[in-house]
Amino acid sequence: MTALTLSTSSAATVRADALVVGVAKGAKGVVVAPGAEAVDKAFGGKLAGVLETLGASGAEGEVTKLPAADGLKAPVVLAVGLGDAPAKDEAYDHEALRRAAGSAARALTGSKKAGFALPVEDAEAAAAVSEGALLGAYTFTAYRSNGNGQNAKGGKKNDAKSAPLAEVALLGTKPRDKDFKAAAERAQALAAEINRARDLINTPSNDLDPKSFAAEAQAAAKEFGLKVEVLDEKALKKGGYGGLLGVGQGSEAPPRLVRIAYTHPKAEKTLALVGKGITYDSGGISLKPAGHNETMKCDMSGAAAVFAAVVAAARLGLAVNVTGWLALAENMPSGSATRPGDVLTMYSGKTVEVLNTDAEGRLVLADALTRASEESPDAIVDVATLTGAMVLALGHRHFGIMANDDAFRTAIHEIAEEVGEQSWPMPMPEHLRKGMDSPVADIANMGERMGGGLVAGLFLKEFVGEGITWAHLDIAGPAFHEGAPWGYTPKGGTGSAVRTLVRLAERTAAGDLG
């Protein structure tokens, strides 16, 4: 993990491999953002002009490197674009700072230390830069050889050029100020857990199945003082968890249900978080077509987000109880797999006609939602890479939010926007429920094709305990990024929804959600 330090040092005096400064698009061209005054002075006040000569425009995420001027201890200056400059009396947007810091950190892969001289006039801005830099520095190299045919996972070190930026020094901050210290500590804990989720998502399915995922939860529980319970296939059968068993019965790697819980002695509220953990999704007998299987190791991103959020709550010592439920299974086709037309008896006692075995996430979540409801939490939030329909509706950067309470849905949407996660509230049209009527069971796992993401949410709603506030986050779009990295978003697993869940826990602890 990249180290983070707060420093009062000037950009002119700090010893580092590079200095990161911000530039923006002004009315008359490139403008240098606050924090870079010493660097601009070293360039004779002409830094903006030099950058424009090199083709810089200040556009968001744009990175321009140039040799440092005399008087600077660092050999390289890296200018990163912040987008449009704010009005005279306004501050830079925190998400713009977060993304810029991420772009800069990624561009400095292989470096030992960088001084970040971005606008950090208060602790909130410092938190945004810290988060962005720590998340942007992330690399997943566990399976890369070091050039000598040795795999890093076997204990050999990777090439230093591919190692993440080792240290971020946040310049112009107040290391002894309690707000700045708290912001830095929170950023480190949050980034560590988001990167934990990313590592799990990026791990191939031959090394991460339900059993090994459960082992990861057990190890973290031991390290951070959490309570953990793992239901194996025997316990699931005894308990009647038909959804988990039905999805997992086609695989040689049997399913698991993991309960991992953080409690605080002064907590007055309890949040239950439920995550879809399909460690590989072939579609089962309803096999996915060619071109859709290659990234299906990521179908456990919801469980990874829930797991990371619970550990983050513990690391931050939040005064709220947070219980995570990881519904883990591998969905494979075989002679023992569930067939289209089969009927499963769920943990709740309801029967489900399985019309499509590739609509499996809702089946494992249904069991976990029912089990979570038995503990009567104040609210339940489930997180899942649930439907391609949500990706069609919202694209690859937004997740959808559905809920049985409009105020709760709005609160989660506002929280997501606050922490920099793009989302959109979605409706739950009751008329779509009729499409899931089954002639042989209580409900079918499929309904109308149009509005499929909404149908999935309506299915899950059937398994939430009466009177419990509930929300569903469909992160199918942003959970796994297949394109080029941007901002602090890497290629591969992103850790989507972790920041939203953690801020939800913080606001619940503070009593801001009723």
TIFIVO-889647 format. One line per 2 residues: number of its first residue (from 1); for each residue x, y, z of C-alpha. Coordinates in pm, 1 decimal, decimal comma, padded with zeros to 6 digits. Example, Ala and Ser with C-alpha at 12.3 -4.5 7.8 and 13.67 -1.06 7.14 Angstrom:
REM residues 2
1> 01230,0:-00450,0:00780,0  01367,0:-00106,0:00714,0
This chain:
REM residues 514
1> 00000,0:00000,0:00000,0  00126,4:00346,2:-00089,6
3> 00233,8:00548,0:00216,5  00074,7:00886,7:00286,8
5> 00240,0:01169,4:00478,6  00124,5:01520,5:00559,3
7> 00391,1:01786,5:00511,6  00425,3:02157,8:00573,8
9> 00717,7:02166,5:00329,0  00714,9:02396,1:00032,4
11> 00714,9:02242,1:-00313,0  01046,2:02418,5:-00368,0
13> 01222,8:02239,6:-00082,9  01073,9:01891,4:-00070,1
15> 01300,1:01611,7:-00192,9  01104,2:01375,3:-00413,7
17> 01112,5:01205,0:-00752,0  00843,0:01439,7:-00879,8
19> 00623,4:01734,4:-00785,3  00254,8:01720,5:-00874,7
21> 00080,7:02050,0:-00943,3  -00269,2:02129,4:-01062,6
23> -00364,7:02331,8:-01366,6  -00706,8:02428,6:-01492,4
25> -00885,5:02572,4:-01793,5  -00926,7:02943,6:-01741,8
27> -01106,9:03202,0:-01952,8  -00780,8:03298,0:-02124,6
29> -00598,1:02966,4:-02119,4  -00417,7:02747,7:-01865,5
31> -00412,6:02869,4:-01505,5  -00197,9:02729,4:-01225,2
33> -00402,5:02605,4:-00928,1  -00332,0:02705,9:-00566,5
35> -00058,8:02502,2:-00399,4  00183,0:02537,8:-00688,9
37> 00297,1:02896,3:-00620,1  00654,5:02794,7:-00534,7
39> 00681,2:02585,2:-00850,5  00543,8:02868,1:-01065,0
41> 00794,9:03107,5:-00904,4  01080,4:02872,0:-00993,9
43> 00965,0:02897,0:-01357,0  00973,0:03276,0:-01333,2
45> 00594,6:03292,3:-01315,7  00568,0:03137,0:-01659,6
47> 00467,9:02779,3:-01571,2  00126,8:02812,4:-01739,0
49> 00286,4:02940,2:-02057,4  00545,2:02662,0:-02064,6
51> 00270,7:02402,9:-02020,3  00061,9:02554,1:-02299,7
53> 00366,9:02536,9:-02527,1  00385,2:02165,5:-02446,7
55> 00019,6:02124,2:-02544,1  -00143,6:02127,8:-02200,9
57> -00494,8:02267,8:-02175,5  -00591,3:02201,1:-01813,2
59> -00854,2:01945,2:-01917,7  -00958,7:01697,6:-01649,3
61> -00712,0:01410,9:-01610,5  -00460,1:01549,9:-01859,0
63> -00102,0:01477,3:-01748,1  00202,1:01674,8:-01864,5
65> 00557,3:01605,4:-01744,3  00845,0:01850,6:-01773,7
67> 01192,1:01893,0:-01624,9  01195,2:02094,9:-01304,5
69> 01335,7:02449,2:-01306,2  01640,0:02554,8:-01108,2
71> 01561,4:02600,3:-00740,5  01342,8:02292,7:-00709,2
73> 01476,5:01987,0:-00528,6  01266,2:01743,1:-00733,2
75> 01385,8:01668,8:-01089,2  01040,4:01643,9:-01250,8
77> 00719,6:01846,4:-01242,3  00397,1:01669,6:-01331,5
79> 00104,2:01897,5:-01410,9  -00238,0:01738,6:-01392,4
81> -00557,4:01889,4:-01530,1  -00842,6:01982,3:-01296,6
83> -01092,5:02082,7:-01565,7  -01264,0:02421,5:-01563,1
85> -01127,1:02666,8:-01308,8  -01383,4:02759,0:-01042,8
87> -01519,9:03109,9:-00996,3  -01303,0:03351,7:-00801,6
89> -01459,5:03287,0:-00460,3  -01519,0:02913,5:-00509,3
91> -01300,3:02612,8:-00428,4  -01205,4:02329,4:-00658,7
93> -01456,2:02046,4:-00668,7  -01348,6:01758,5:-00443,9
95> -01416,9:01494,4:-00704,9  -01204,3:01686,4:-00955,7
97> -00921,3:01685,5:-00700,5  -00973,7:01315,3:-00633,0
99> -00957,3:01224,3:-01000,9  -00659,5:01448,8:-01070,6
101> -00461,5:01301,0:-00782,2  -00545,3:00953,5:-00910,1
103> -00426,1:01032,5:-01261,7  -00102,6:01176,2:-01126,0
105> -00032,3:00882,8:-00895,0  -00086,1:00633,0:-01175,1
107> 00145,7:00830,5:-01404,9  00415,7:00800,7:-01139,1
109> 00409,2:00421,7:-01117,2  00759,7:00301,6:-01031,5
111> 00851,9:00619,2:-00839,8  00954,3:00618,1:-00475,2
113> 00811,4:00952,3:-00362,5  00603,1:01235,3:-00505,0
115> 00513,7:01568,3:-00349,5  00152,3:01663,7:-00422,3
117> 00112,0:02042,9:-00435,4  -00259,1:02047,1:-00519,2
119> -00521,4:02277,9:-00363,5  -00569,7:02155,9:-00002,8
121> -00702,7:02462,4:00173,6  -00902,6:02251,3:00420,3
123> -00921,1:01895,3:00556,7  -01197,7:01795,0:00316,1
125> -00986,2:01888,2:00014,7  -00688,5:01708,9:00168,3
127> -00904,8:01399,9:00212,3  -01008,1:01408,7:-00153,4
129> -00648,3:01438,4:-00276,9  -00535,8:01164,7:-00037,2
131> -00808,6:00924,3:-00148,4  -00746,6:00991,1:-00514,5
133> -00371,4:00944,3:-00489,1  -00393,9:00623,7:-00285,1
135> -00657,4:00474,9:-00514,9  -00484,8:00590,9:-00833,5
137> -00157,0:00432,9:-00724,1  -00319,1:00087,9:-00708,3
139> -00171,2:-00187,9:-00922,5  -00251,6:-00558,9:-00935,0
141> 00065,2:-00749,9:-01011,6  00013,9:-01076,0:-00821,9
143> 00024,3:-01281,0:-01140,1  00289,4:-01085,6:-01334,2
145> 00629,1:-01244,1:-01390,3  00939,6:-01041,5:-01308,4
147> 01090,5:-01095,7:-01648,8  01277,8:-01411,1:-01549,5
149> 00986,3:-01647,6:-01576,8  00917,8:-01619,3:-01204,6
151> 00564,9:-01540,0:-01097,4  00518,3:-01273,6:-00830,2
153> 00258,5:-01489,1:-00656,9  00529,5:-01746,8:-00597,6
155> 00720,9:-01503,3:-00382,1  00938,1:-01321,6:-00637,1
157> 00939,8:-00942,9:-00649,4  00797,0:-00766,2:-00951,5
159> 00994,5:-00528,7:-01165,4  01029,1:-00200,0:-00973,3
161> 00899,5:-00011,7:-01278,6  00555,6:-00168,5:-01231,5
163> 00542,4:-00109,4:-00855,9  00293,2:00149,6:-00732,3
165> 00409,8:00494,2:-00624,0  00565,7:00421,9:-00284,5
167> 00493,5:00747,3:-00099,0  00259,2:01042,4:-00139,1
169> 00364,8:01356,5:00048,8  00073,4:01597,1:00072,2
171> 00233,4:01942,9:00072,4  00094,8:02257,8:00229,3
173> -00102,3:02069,8:00493,4  -00113,0:02083,1:00873,5
175> 00023,3:01754,4:01013,0  -00063,6:01846,4:01374,0
177> -00415,8:01968,8:01301,4  -00668,5:01711,3:01423,7
179> -00895,0:01753,1:01123,0  -00611,7:01703,1:00874,3
181> -00478,5:01404,7:01071,0  -00824,8:01247,5:01083,6
183> -00872,4:01304,8:00711,4  -00542,6:01134,7:00630,2
185> -00609,8:00840,2:00860,5  -00957,5:00790,9:00714,8
187> -00823,4:00808,1:00359,1  -00561,8:00544,3:00435,2
189> -00811,8:00306,1:00594,5  -01070,0:00358,3:00321,2
191> -00821,7:00317,4:00036,4  -00676,8:00003,5:00194,2
193> -01021,0:-00157,4:00204,0  -01120,2:-00045,4:-00144,9
195> -00795,1:-00194,4:-00269,2  -00872,0:-00513,5:-00073,0
197> -01198,4:-00536,4:-00267,9  -01013,5:-00470,0:-00593,9
199> -00762,4:-00745,8:-00520,7  -01042,3:-00995,7:-00456,9
201> -01226,4:-00896,4:-00773,8  -00910,3:-00923,5:-00983,3
203> -00811,5:-01262,8:-00842,8  -00894,7:-01534,6:-01098,4
205> -01160,4:-01787,3:-01008,9  -00917,3:-02078,1:-00995,4
207> -00768,3:-01910,7:-00687,3  -01086,1:-01756,3:-00542,8
209> -01382,6:-01985,1:-00490,0  -01646,7:-01968,5:-00212,1
211> -01426,8:-02157,6:00034,6  -01117,2:-01943,1:-00018,8
213> -01324,5:-01622,4:-00013,8  -01466,5:-01731,0:00321,5
215> -01111,5:-01793,1:00442,8  -01021,3:-01434,6:00350,9
217> -01309,5:-01312,9:00566,3  -01199,4:-01533,3:00855,2
219> -00843,7:-01396,9:00835,3  -00963,1:-01036,0:00833,9
221> -01199,8:-01105,6:01122,5  -00910,4:-01234,7:01329,8
223> -00694,7:-00934,3:01242,5  -00955,8:-00667,6:01316,2
225> -01151,2:-00827,0:01600,5  -01466,9:-00907,3:01404,7
227> -01711,2:-01190,4:01459,9  -01735,1:-01433,9:01171,7
229> -01952,6:-01735,4:01099,5  -01924,6:-01952,5:00789,9
231> -02204,1:-02184,4:00683,0  -02065,0:-02461,6:00461,4
233> -02267,5:-02682,7:00229,0  -02376,1:-02913,5:00514,1
235> -02499,1:-02624,0:00726,4  -02671,7:-02467,9:00426,9
237> -02851,2:-02792,4:00352,8  -02954,8:-02833,5:00714,0
239> -03079,8:-02474,2:00723,2  -03274,3:-02499,8:00398,6
241> -03084,7:-02240,6:00196,6  -03228,1:-02351,6:-00136,3
243> -03114,1:-02048,9:-00333,0  -02745,2:-02080,4:-00245,4
245> -02750,0:-02456,9:-00281,5  -02940,2:-02446,4:-00608,8
247> -02697,0:-02203,2:-00768,8  -02388,6:-02381,6:-00636,2
249> -02486,4:-02743,2:-00697,8  -02338,7:-02754,6:-01047,6
251> -01989,6:-02673,0:-00924,1  -01723,8:-02881,9:-00754,6
253> -01663,1:-02577,9:-00529,9  -01960,8:-02575,8:-00290,2
255> -02130,3:-02254,4:-00172,4  -02084,4:-02064,9:00151,8
257> -02279,3:-01804,5:00347,8  -02050,2:-01582,8:00553,5
259> -02163,9:-01355,3:00835,1  -01895,5:-01103,2:00934,8
261> -01991,5:-00850,2:01199,8  -01846,2:-00536,9:01356,5
263> -02003,6:-00411,6:01677,9  -01943,5:-00096,3:01881,8
265> -02033,1:-00063,2:02251,3  -02199,1:00276,1:02196,2
267> -02386,3:00182,7:01879,9  -02756,6:00262,2:01867,5
269> -02820,3:00144,7:01511,5  -02743,2:-00166,8:01310,5
271> -02683,3:-00185,7:00936,2  -02696,9:-00513,9:00750,1
273> -02505,0:-00527,3:00422,5  -02566,6:-00815,1:00181,8
275> -02332,8:-00890,9:-00107,3  -02366,9:-01109,0:-00413,7
277> -02061,0:-01332,5:-00426,7  -02069,5:-01542,7:-00742,3
279> -01699,8:-01623,5:-00767,7  -01749,5:-01729,9:-01128,5
281> -02063,7:-01705,5:-01335,9  -02081,6:-01921,7:-01647,1
283> -02457,7:-01876,4:-01659,1  -02504,8:-02239,4:-01558,8
285> -02717,2:-02447,6:-01795,8  -02836,0:-02114,5:-01944,2
287> -02477,2:-02072,4:-02059,9  -02357,1:-01723,1:-02140,2
289> -02272,6:-01662,5:-02508,4  -01915,2:-01624,5:-02631,4
291> -01765,6:-01292,7:-02529,8  -01956,6:-01272,0:-02200,9
293> -01763,6:-01520,2:-01986,6  -01416,2:-01369,5:-01985,0
295> -01471,8:-01122,6:-01700,9  -01713,0:-01324,6:-01490,8
297> -01463,3:-01359,9:-01207,1  -01595,8:-01013,6:-01113,9
299> -01944,9:-01138,2:-01031,1  -01850,7:-01137,5:-00662,9
301> -01789,6:-00760,7:-00659,3  -02090,8:-00698,3:-00435,2
303> -01962,7:-00937,8:-00169,8  -01615,5:-00781,3:-00198,2
305> -01765,5:-00435,4:-00141,5  -01963,4:-00551,5:00161,5
307> -01662,3:-00729,9:00309,2  -01441,9:-00421,9:00261,9
309> -01704,8:-00188,5:00408,8  -01739,5:-00393,7:00727,6
311> -01362,5:-00399,6:00780,1  -01342,9:-00025,2:00706,7
313> -01608,9:00043,2:00970,7  -01397,0:-00150,1:01219,5
315> -01075,5:00028,2:01123,5  -01248,6:00365,0:01163,3
317> -01411,8:00268,0:01493,9  -01758,2:00386,9:01386,9
319> -02028,2:00392,7:01653,3  -02264,4:00171,4:01456,4
321> -02306,6:-00204,1:01427,3  -02238,2:-00329,9:01074,7
323> -02309,1:-00688,6:00974,9  -02199,0:-00817,7:00638,3
325> -02354,9:-01118,1:00465,2  -02151,2:-01269,6:00183,1
327> -02360,0:-01500,5:-00036,7  -02089,6:-01706,3:-00208,4
329> -02136,2:-01961,9:-00485,5  -01994,4:-02065,3:-00821,7
331> -02245,5:-02097,8:-01105,6  -02136,2:-02379,3:-01336,4
333> -02300,7:-02615,7:-01590,1  -02273,2:-02986,6:-01514,8
335> -02481,5:-03298,6:-01473,7  -02576,6:-03186,9:-01124,8
337> -02656,3:-02823,0:-01210,1  -02998,2:-02666,9:-01160,4
339> -03199,9:-02678,8:-01484,7  -03438,4:-02422,2:-01629,4
341> -03779,6:-02526,3:-01502,6  -03656,1:-02659,0:-01167,4
343> -03821,5:-02531,2:-00850,8  -03614,4:-02431,0:-00548,3
345> -03739,6:-02393,4:-00192,0  -03571,0:-02087,2:-00049,3
347> -03458,4:-02021,3:00307,7  -03772,2:-01811,7:00355,1
349> -03992,2:-02109,3:00261,2  -04102,0:-01951,3:-00065,2
351> -04066,4:-02157,2:-00380,7  -03899,8:-02021,0:-00693,7
353> -03931,2:-02154,6:-01045,9  -03593,1:-02110,0:-01213,1
355> -03663,2:-02005,1:-01570,6  -03306,9:-01893,3:-01637,5
357> -03006,7:-02022,7:-01443,4  -02812,8:-01708,6:-01541,5
359> -03045,6:-01507,6:-01317,8  -02865,9:-01665,6:-01023,4
361> -02754,1:-01361,3:-00824,7  -03105,4:-01287,8:-00705,6
363> -03136,4:-01646,0:-00581,1  -02832,9:-01632,1:-00351,0
365> -02922,9:-01280,7:-00239,0  -03276,8:-01389,9:-00155,3
367> -03150,1:-01641,0:00100,7  -02907,0:-01390,1:00249,9
369> -03169,6:-01113,8:00266,3  -03409,0:-01341,2:00453,4
371> -03136,9:-01445,9:00696,3  -03025,4:-01085,1:00750,6
373> -03386,7:-00982,2:00813,8  -03413,4:-01228,8:01104,1
375> -03178,6:-01008,0:01306,2  -03412,3:-00706,3:01262,7
377> -03150,9:-00449,4:01156,0  -03248,1:-00085,7:01119,4
379> -03175,5:-00106,1:00748,1  -03049,9:-00352,5:00487,6
381> -02851,6:-00261,7:00178,5  -02765,6:-00525,8:-00077,6
383> -02493,9:-00477,5:-00338,8  -02469,7:-00683,7:-00655,1
385> -02346,3:-00701,5:-01011,4  -02699,6:-00811,8:-01079,7
387> -02822,1:-00728,4:-01428,9  -02697,9:-00638,2:-01773,4
389> -03021,2:-00443,3:-01804,2  -02892,6:-00188,8:-01551,9
391> -02579,6:-00140,0:-01762,1  -02796,7:-00081,5:-02068,8
393> -02998,8:00173,8:-01872,6  -02719,4:00363,9:-01697,4
395> -02394,8:00279,0:-01875,2  -02066,2:00168,2:-01722,8
397> -02009,5:00445,1:-01467,9  -02336,1:00466,9:-01274,6
399> -02494,0:00214,8:-01040,9  -02868,5:00197,8:-00991,7
401> -03040,8:00242,9:-00655,6  -03377,1:00085,9:-00575,2
403> -03549,3:00083,2:-00237,0  -03872,1:00015,8:-00052,6
405> -03846,5:00362,7:00102,0  -03814,5:00673,3:-00115,2
407> -03638,8:00879,0:00152,4  -03378,1:00606,8:00204,6
409> -03319,7:00577,4:-00168,8  -03270,6:00954,5:-00191,5
411> -03031,5:00952,5:00105,7  -02813,8:00682,7:-00050,4
413> -02809,9:00867,2:-00381,6  -02697,1:01186,6:-00207,1
415> -02432,5:00996,7:-00011,7  -02296,9:00835,4:-00328,6
417> -02272,9:01170,6:-00504,1  -02104,9:01322,1:-00197,7
419> -01825,6:01063,2:-00194,0  -01774,7:01071,7:-00570,4
421> -01956,7:00754,6:-00677,8  -02192,0:00805,4:-00968,8
423> -02538,8:00659,7:-00918,5  -02901,0:00707,9:-01012,7
425> -03230,1:00634,8:-00828,7  -03448,3:00381,3:-01007,3
427> -03823,1:00308,9:-00965,3  -03991,8:-00012,5:-00855,9
429> -04303,0:-00030,7:-01078,0  -04548,6:-00271,0:-00917,4
431> -04699,5:-00368,7:-01251,3  -04376,5:-00555,0:-01335,3
433> -04433,0:-00794,3:-01044,9  -04706,1:-00980,2:-01231,4
435> -04455,9:-01094,9:-01494,2  -04289,9:-01313,0:-01228,7
437> -04606,6:-01508,6:-01152,0  -04540,1:-01880,7:-01189,9
439> -04795,4:-02153,7:-01261,2  -04604,2:-02401,5:-01041,5
441> -04427,1:-02197,4:-00771,6  -04473,2:-01887,2:-00556,2
443> -04261,4:-01677,9:-00791,3  -04033,8:-01716,7:-01095,8
445> -03682,6:-01579,5:-01111,5  -03757,0:-01403,9:-01439,9
447> -04022,4:-01159,0:-01551,8  -04067,2:-00913,1:-01835,4
449> -03754,1:-00866,1:-02048,2  -03789,7:-00489,9:-02071,6
451> -03700,6:-00327,1:-01742,0  -03507,3:-00636,4:-01635,4
453> -03304,4:-00447,5:-01375,3  -03624,4:-00328,6:-01210,9
455> -03773,2:-00679,8:-01222,3  -03468,4:-00811,8:-01036,7
457> -03515,4:-00550,6:-00765,2  -03881,6:-00643,6:-00727,4
459> -03779,1:-01007,7:-00688,5  -03537,4:-00921,4:-00407,6
461> -03800,1:-00710,6:-00232,1  -04006,1:-01027,4:-00180,7
463> -03738,6:-01161,7:00055,7  -03688,0:-00855,6:00277,7
465> -03844,3:-00880,8:00622,5  -04164,1:-00687,5:00681,7
467> -04111,1:-00334,8:00809,5  -03737,0:-00328,0:00738,3
469> -03598,2:-00038,0:00537,4  -03407,9:-00178,8:00238,9
471> -03211,6:-00060,8:-00062,5  -03059,1:-00245,7:-00355,9
473> -02748,7:-00123,3:-00540,8  -02699,2:-00276,7:-00884,1
475> -02329,9:-00212,1:-00955,7  -02309,8:-00420,3:-01273,6
477> -02184,2:-00120,3:-01472,7  -01904,9:00031,4:-01261,6
479> -01782,4:-00276,2:-01069,2  -01534,5:-00392,7:-01334,1
481> -01368,4:-00151,3:-01575,8  -01253,3:-00299,8:-01906,2
483> -01133,1:00020,3:-02070,0  -00826,3:00235,5:-02014,5
485> -00772,2:00362,3:-01658,5  -00899,2:00712,4:-01583,6
487> -00881,1:00929,6:-01275,3  -00840,4:00694,5:-00980,7
489> -01032,7:00417,1:-01160,7  -00803,4:00130,0:-01263,6
491> -00851,6:-00132,1:-01528,9  -01026,8:-00432,6:-01368,7
493> -01195,8:-00435,2:-01029,8  -01288,1:-00088,3:-00903,0
495> -01424,3:-00138,8:-00550,3  -01750,7:00027,6:-00650,5
497> -01995,8:00106,4:-00365,7  -01741,8:00072,7:-00081,1
499> -01722,8:00449,7:-00029,4  -02101,3:00479,2:-00034,5
501> -02145,9:00201,5:00221,3  -01881,7:00346,0:00452,9
503> -02029,8:00696,1:00439,6  -02374,2:00545,2:00502,2
505> -02231,3:00379,3:00814,5  -02070,3:00707,8:00923,3
507> -02393,3:00902,1:00880,8  -02588,3:00631,8:01061,8
509> -02340,4:00646,5:01350,3  -02380,4:01024,0:01363,5
511> -02759,5:00991,2:01376,4  -02808,4:01170,3:01046,0
513> -03038,0:00904,7:00898,1  -03304,1:00898,0:01169,2
